[in-house]
């Protein structure tokens, strides 16, 4: 991540249209102001690190098509009927591998404000009834556009979440408004989710 940010920043400072490979940096730096270069590199690195999502971050999952966010109710029911950004919409992002940045291809789970994670059942339904952290609660994160590179997942990224039954999570699809489910092995508009960083959830707080 740091290398990619530095390469991009150096390219911008040197007024180049495309990133310069790391091995060509000495040539790329010709004509650059050292002070401006250093300041730009530092600012770019700080901004990039702030946007990268990490284990333990609080996030929202929204349908880019409708703007509705996945909501977990006190009884464990899950829907995407609202565009709220309150406690019921906040989810704690947890990497299977533990501490660190969330990368494309990681296995993650999303723990609701109730302490119970999103679960996909074999019938494709989604709920947050159980305090389990097993196979049914884990999702494989894939960035859009799809790539095999382990790129970092950042605030505002569009992602696909592949369940243990090899189908993608979907929210508020046109044929089932407000419903959250995992019906098909598709990578279309209905399966796209936008992941947004939020303030930490507060257990027991009701939405307003």
C-alpha positions in Angstrom: 0.0 0.0 0.0 2.7 2.5 1.0 4.7 1.8 -2.1 1.6 2.3 -4.4 0.7 5.6 -2.7 4.3 6.9 -3.0 4.5 6.0 -6.6 1.3 7.7 -7.4 2.2 10.8 -5.3 5.6 11.1 -7.0 3.9 10.9 -10.4 1.5 13.7 -9.5 4.2 15.9 -8.2 6.3 15.4 -11.3 3.3 16.2 -13.5 3.2 12.8 -15.1 0.0 11.4 -16.5 0.6 7.8 -15.5 2.3 6.3 -12.4 6.1 5.8 -12.8 7.4 2.3 -11.9 9.5 2.3 -8.7 12.7 1.4 -10.5 12.4 4.5 -12.6 12.0 6.9 -9.6 15.4 8.6 -9.9 14.5 9.8 -13.4 11.0 10.7 -12.3 12.3 13.0 -9.5 14.3 15.2 -11.9 12.9 18.7 -11.7 10.8 18.0 -8.6 11.1 20.2 -5.6 12.3 18.0 -2.7 10.2 19.9 -0.1 7.1 19.7 -2.3 7.7 16.1 -3.0 8.2 15.2 0.7 5.0 17.1 1.7 2.9 15.5 -1.1 4.2 12.0 -0.3 3.4 12.5 3.4 -0.1 13.9 2.8 -0.9 11.2 0.3 0.2 8.4 2.6 -1.8 9.9 5.5 -4.9 10.2 3.4 -4.6 6.7 2.0 -4.1 5.1 5.4 -7.1 6.9 6.8 -9.3 5.5 4.1 -8.2 1.9 4.3 -10.6 -0.3 6.3 -9.1 -2.4 9.1 -10.2 -5.2 11.4 -12.5 -3.8 14.1 -13.7 -0.8 12.1 -17.4 0.2 12.2 -19.0 0.3 8.7 -22.3 0.5 6.8 -23.2 -1.7 3.9 -25.3 0.2 1.4 -27.0 -0.6 -1.9 -25.4 1.8 -4.4 -28.5 1.5 -6.6 -31.0 2.6 -3.9 -28.9 4.1 -1.1 -30.6 1.9 1.4 -28.3 0.4 4.1 -28.4 -3.0 5.7 -30.2 -2.8 9.0 -30.2 -5.2 12.0 -33.2 -5.0 14.2 -33.3 -6.0 17.9 -34.9 -9.4 17.1 -32.1 -10.2 14.7 -34.1 -9.5 11.6 -32.2 -7.9 8.7 -33.5 -5.6 6.0 -32.5 -2.8 3.7 -35.5 -0.6 3.7 -34.0 2.6 5.1 -31.1 5.0 4.2 -30.4 5.7 7.9 -26.9 5.9 9.4 -27.8 5.0 13.0 -26.8 2.3 15.4 -29.0 -0.4 13.8 -27.1 0.1 10.5 -23.6 -0.1 12.0 -21.6 -3.3 11.6 -18.2 -4.2 13.0 -15.9 -5.5 10.3 -13.8 -8.5 11.5 -11.1 -10.2 9.5 -10.8 -14.0 9.8 -7.0 -13.4 9.9 -7.4 -10.9 12.8 -5.7 -7.5 13.1 -4.6 -5.6 9.9 -5.9 -4.0 6.8 -8.9 -5.6 5.0 -7.7 -6.7 1.6 -9.4 -8.0 -1.6 -9.9 -11.7 -1.1 -10.0 -11.6 2.7 -12.6 -13.6 4.6 -14.6 -11.3 7.0 -17.7 -11.2 9.1 -20.0 -8.3 10.0 -21.0 -8.1 13.6 -24.2 -6.1 14.4 -24.8 -3.7 17.3 -26.5 -6.7 19.1 -23.2 -8.5 19.1 -24.4 -11.1 16.6 -23.0 -11.3 13.1 -24.8 -11.5 9.8 -25.6 -15.1 8.9 -26.5 -16.7 5.5 -28.5 -19.8 5.8 -28.6 -22.6 3.2 -31.9 -21.3 2.0 -30.3 -18.0 1.1 -32.0 -16.0 3.8 -29.9 -13.6 5.9 -30.4 -12.8 9.6 -28.4 -11.9 12.8 -30.1 -14.3 15.3 -27.0 -16.3 16.4 -23.9 -15.4 18.3 -21.8 -17.7 16.1 -18.6 -16.9 14.2 -18.4 -19.9 11.9 -18.6 -20.7 8.2 -22.1 -19.4 7.8 -21.1 -16.0 9.1 -18.1 -15.5 6.9 -18.0 -13.6 3.6 -15.2 -13.5 0.9 -14.6 -9.9 -0.1 -14.2 -9.0 -3.7 -13.6 -5.5 -5.0 -15.2 -4.0 -8.0 -13.8 -4.1 -10.6 -12.9 -7.7 -9.8 -9.2 -8.5 -9.6 -6.9 -11.1 -8.1 -4.6 -8.4 -6.6 -4.8 -8.1 -2.8 -5.7 -4.5 -3.0 -6.9 -2.7 0.2 -10.6 -2.2 0.8 -11.2 1.5 1.4 -14.0 3.7 2.7 -16.5 4.0 -0.2 -15.3 0.9 -2.1 -17.9 -1.1 -4.1 -17.6 -4.7 -3.2 -19.2 -8.1 -3.6 -19.6 -10.4 -0.6 -19.5 -14.1 -1.4 -21.2 -16.4 1.1 -20.5 -19.9 2.2 -23.0 -21.2 -0.3 -21.1 -19.5 -3.2 -23.7 -16.8 -3.7 -23.4 -13.1 -3.4 -25.1 -11.0 -0.7 -27.7 -8.6 -2.2 -29.7 -5.8 -0.6 -32.9 -4.1 -1.8 -33.1 -5.7 -5.2 -35.8 -4.4 -7.5 -37.8 -7.7 -7.4 -37.7 -7.8 -3.6 -37.5 -4.3 -2.2 -35.9 -4.0 1.3 -34.9 -7.6 1.5 -31.4 -8.8 2.2 -30.5 -12.3 0.9 -27.9 -14.3 -1.0 -29.7 -15.9 -3.9 -27.4 -16.1 -6.9 -23.8 -16.5 -8.0 -24.0 -13.2 -10.0 -21.8 -10.2 -10.0 -24.3 -7.6 -11.2 -25.8 -4.3 -10.0 -28.1 -6.1 -7.6 -25.1 -7.7 -5.8 -23.0 -4.5 -5.5 -22.6 -3.1 -2.0 -20.8 0.1 -1.0 -18.9 -0.2 2.2 -18.7 3.0 4.3 -16.8 3.8 7.4 -18.8 4.9 10.4 -18.5 5.9 14.0 -18.4 2.9 16.4 -21.7 1.3 17.2 -23.2 1.8 20.7 -25.0 -1.3 22.0 -28.6 -0.8 23.0 -29.0 2.6 21.3 -32.2 2.9 19.2 -32.3 4.7 15.9 -33.7 8.2 15.6 
